[in-house]
């Protein structure tokens, strides 16, 4: 798994390039586009959700916090 990208940058899971995700929403004419966190890779056109946004981002942060807390608890005993 790739290291977290800098703010606003994403790593394409299909082709592997890193790119600035700002303004790369896939289909602005989509009725669900407002608040949508799906981006399109400029290299291969693959659509995927931004890791840092939405439910996926919250779940990732939650799991990282739990992992960190468990590691801290394990190191103090």
Buried (B, 14 or more C-beta within 10 A) or exposed (E): EEEEBEEEEBBBEEEEEEBEBEEBBBEEEEEEEEEBBBBBBEEEEEEBBBBBBBEBBEEEEEEEEEEEEEEEEEEEE
